[in-house]
């Protein structure tokens, strides 16, 4: 609800008419918190709806701030200072109300309002950036551990059978080195062939309808999918530290957020990590297979996202944790940000990543990462 108010502006001798949002007011004109249980507040109860509502409030409050900035030099400084104090108070009260509703509904993480308008520069990006493309595994979530575990389960079973029937020495799948070198970022069939070729094993492609018992690439791929789904239900998947805030802030800065993953479980993982409301586009295994798109180190999948969004590759930035992802981003002509630490960071640097960070949160300006009142009042 809103009402029109006419107000005399000190020092100008004129009256301005402005729209004021109706809100509870305390005895001194300050915003007062509603005298109602948060559970009774008539606001959307889901994580997605609360995020959407917080984003809408952000845009409205930021528009107010820009209007005050534009009025500098035209309206009296005392008048503008008062309006800025009122706006800051409104930001705080709105954030607290949204947080109270989230707590009452058992929703985590809490919805967030930035205390200042979010710019692209505050996310460590250039002003020309329009789209952020994120790897799912290793950049947004810890799902790489589940993928590596599922591959180890399936491939070790196969290798053990081969060892028994041929007398070859059984060398298990290395969940770190083998996964990173042959599997990570590739489609299931590509990954299977790459890994087995490294062991001197040639396996028939098979058919899409092969059973999970078939010793074909398609059979192993289907078996891996079943194991991964089982592990997802048992263990779940978690967003990495700072990811929710970075995606949230990117949306507030007007950026389109896209996820690129060769996993057939991309959407399930985003949902389990509570990240699906913060992503507009995702490219997963089903799309890659149906459109016959090559995966990294080929730039095809990144360029396909750009075509879908009708933007130039040079206006996009890709965040990747893999050497293949770095190669793909550079070949596509995009800005590339490598995400990794220690040995992983050195690998990314060796493949030409111009910028490397240990996590997305490092890119955020301090004003976007500071603990605010909504977090203190848990």
N, C-alpha and C positions, 0 to 999 in steps of 0.2 A: 504494500500500500504506500502511496505517496501523496503529499499535499503541496499546494503552491503557497509560498510565503513571500510577502513583500517586506524588504528590509532596507533600512536607511544605512548607507555606507558612510562611516565616519570620514570627515575630511573632504568629501566630494559633494555633499549636499544633494545627492541623488538617491533614488530608491531603486533597488534591484529586486526582480522577482526570480525566485529560484525554486527548484523542486527539492523537497526534503523527504527522505524516506521516513515513514512513521516508525517510531521505536520507543521503548520505555524510557522515560526521562526521570532522573533523580531530582532532588530538591534544589540542586545548584545548576541544573541544566545539563549535567553530564549524563552520558549514556548509562542506564542502570541495567543490570542483568535481570532477566525475567524471573518473576517469583513463581516458577513452575518447575516441576521435576523435569530434567532433560528428557526422560522417557516419554513425557507427555507432549513435547514440542512437535508440532506438525511438520516434520522435515523428512526427506527420503531416508530410508533405513539401510540401504545397501551401500557397500563400499564404493561401487561405481557411481551411484547417484550422489553420494556425499562428495566424492572427488569432482564430479561435474558441477555441483552447487558451489563448491569452494572456488573452482575455476571461474565461474560466472561472477562471483563476488570479487575475485581478483581483478577481472577486467573492469568492473564498475568502479572499484576503488582506485585503480590505476588511472582510469579516465578522469576522475576527480583530481588526482594529483597532477596530471598533465595540464588540466585546466588552470589550476592554481599557479603552476609554473609559467604558463603562457600569460597570465595576468600580471606577472612581476613587472614593475615599472608603470603600470596603468592604475592599479588599485593601491591604496595605502598599505605600507609594510605591516603596520599593527593589525590591520584587518586581515591580511593574508596569513600572518603568524597565527592568529586565533583560529582561522579556518584550518590551517595545517595541524594544529593541536587537536581540533575536533576530528579531523580525518584519521590521525594516528590512533585516537581513542576508539574510533569506530572500527578500525582494523583489529585492534586488540579484542574488543568485545565480540566481534563477529567470529574471530578465530576461537575464542573461548567457548562460544555457544556451539559451534560445529564440533569442537573436541568433546564437549559434554554429551552431545547427542551420540557421537561415535562410541564413547565409553559406555553409555547406557545400553547401546545395542551390541556391545562386545566386539566392535570393529577395530582392527589394527592393521596397519599403522594408522595413526590419527590423521584426519584431513589437515591440510597445511595451507596457510595464507602467508605469502611473503610480506614482510614489513615494508618493502619498497617495490616499485615496478621492476620486473625482471627483464633484463636486456640480454642479448646474445653474448655480449662481451663478458657478462657475469657468469656464463657457463664455459668460458674459455674458448669461445668461437668468434669468428669474424662476422661483421655485420651483414655480409652477403649470404651467409648460410641460410638455407631454407629447409633442409631435411637432414635428420640424423638417422643413420643406419647402424643398428647394433647387432653384433653377434649375440645369440642367446646364451650359449655355454661360455663360461669364463668371463663374460662381460656383464651380463645381467643376472645370471643365476649360477648356482653351484651344480647344475645338472650334468656337467662334464664327468663328474665322479660316477653318476648313475650310468651314463653311457659307457664309460670305460669298464665298469663292473659287468654290465650286461654283455658287452663284447667279449670280455675275458671268459665269462661263463660259457658262451656259445662256441667260441673259437677253440678254447681249451678242450672242450668235449670232442670237437671234430679232430683236432690235432692228436688227441690221445687215441682215437679210433684209428687214425692213419698210422700212428706209431705201432699199434698192436698188429695191424694187418701187414705192414711193410717192413717192420723192424727198424725204422728210423728212430733216431733219438728224439724223445719228447722234450721240446723247449716251449714252455708256456708263453702265452701272450703277455707282453709287458704293458701294464695298464698306463704307464707313463710314456715311455719312449715309443712303443709301437702305436699306441693310440694317437699320440701327437703327430707322428710321422706319416702314418698310412690311413688313419680313419677320420680324424678330426676335420670337420668342415666338408667332408665328401658325402655323397649319397651312400646308402648302405651297400648297393651293388659295387659301386666304384671302390669303396673302402675294402670290401672283401677281396676283390681281385688284386688291389694294390698290396694288401698284406700277404695274401697267399703267394703272389708272384715273388715277393721278397724271400719266401721260404722254398721257392722252386716248385710250387704246387700249382697246377692248372686245373681249374674246376669249371664244369659246364655252367653256362648262365642259367639254364633251367627255364621254367615258366612261372608266370605270376601265380598260378593256382597250385604250384608245388606244395606238398605238405611240409610241415616243420621237420619231418624225419628225413627228407630228401637231402642227399649230399650234393646239392647244387648251390650256386650263389643265391638263387631265389629262395631256396629252402632255408639256408642259414640266415638270410635277411629276415624272413618271416619269424624264425625262431627268436632272433634278437629282439624283434618288436614285441613278442609275447613276454619275454623276460623283462624288458624295460617297463612295460605296463604293470606287471606284477610288482616290480621294485618301486615304481612311482606310488602305487597304493600303499605299500608297506612303509616307505621312508619319506615320500613327498619330495619337494624341491623348494629351495629357499632363495629369495633375492639376496644378492651380495650387498654388503654394507654400502649405504649411500645411494644405491640404485633408484629406490623409490623417489627420493628427493630430487635426484638429477632428472629423471623422466618427468616428474611433476613440474619442475622449474622450466624444462624445455618446452612443455606445453604452454606454460604461462608466458613464455617469450615468443609464442606464435610459431614455433617450429613443428613440422610434421615428424612423427616418431615412427620408425619402421624397424622391424626385426627380421633378420635374415638367418635362416637355419636350415640345414639339410635334414633335420629330424621330422619324422612323421607325427611326433607328439608335441610340436611347438605350442599349439594353443593350450593343450592340457597343462604344460609346464608354466605358461604365462598365468593361467588361472590359479594354479596351485601356489604360485609365488605372489599372487594378488597384484600382478602387473598388467593384466589384460585391459583394464580401463585406461591405461596410460599409453597405449599403443594404437595408432590408427591403421597401420598396414603391417602384415607379416607375409613373408615368402617362405613356405615350408616344403617338405619333401613331395607332397602331393602336387603342388604347382610346378616344382622343378621337374618332376617326372612327366607330368601331362604336357608341359610346354617344351620338353626336351632341352632344358637349360643346363649348360655346363656349370659345375660348381668351382670354387676357388681351387687353384690359383687363377683360373680363368675369370675375367671380369664380368662374364655374361650375366650372372645372377644380380650383381649390383646395378648393371646397366638396365636390366629388366625392371627393377624397382623404380629407377629414374623415369623410364618410359611410362610406367603406370601412373606416376605422379606428375608427369609432364614438366619435369624440371631438368636442367642441365647438370651433368655429373659434377662440374666444377662448383655448383652451388650446394653440393652435398658433402657430408663428412661421414666416414665410416669408422666405427669403433670396433676393433678386432683384437682377439687374443692370440691369433695364430699367424704363423709365417705365411701360409697360403692366403690368409685374409689380407695381409699387408701387400702381398704381390698383386692381388686382385684389385685392391683399392688404388694402388699406384697406376696400374694398367688402365683403370677406368678414368683416371684423371681427377680423382677425388682427393680431398684432404683426408689424411689418415692419422688416426690416433691409436697407438698400440696400448693395450691394457695388460700389464704383467709385471712381475717382480723377479729379481734375482736372475737365474739362468734363463727364464722365459723372456725377461726384458732384453737380455743380451741377444737372444735369438731374433726377437723382433727388430732390434737395432741392426743386426747383421743383414736382415732382408730389406733394410732401407726405410724403416718406419721413422719419419721425421720427428715424431713426438711420442713419448712413452710415459704413461702414468700408472701407478700401482692400482688405482681405482677411479671410478668416475667422480667420486666425492672430492678428489683433489682438485678437480677443475672448477668447482663451485667457488664463487666469491664468499668471503667470510660472513657477509650479511645473510647469505642463504643457508648457511650451515649452523649458525649460532643456535643454541638451545633457546627456544622461545617459551612463553608462558604456558602454551598448550601442553608442552612436554613436562614442564616443571610441576604442573598441577595434576599429575596422574593420581 
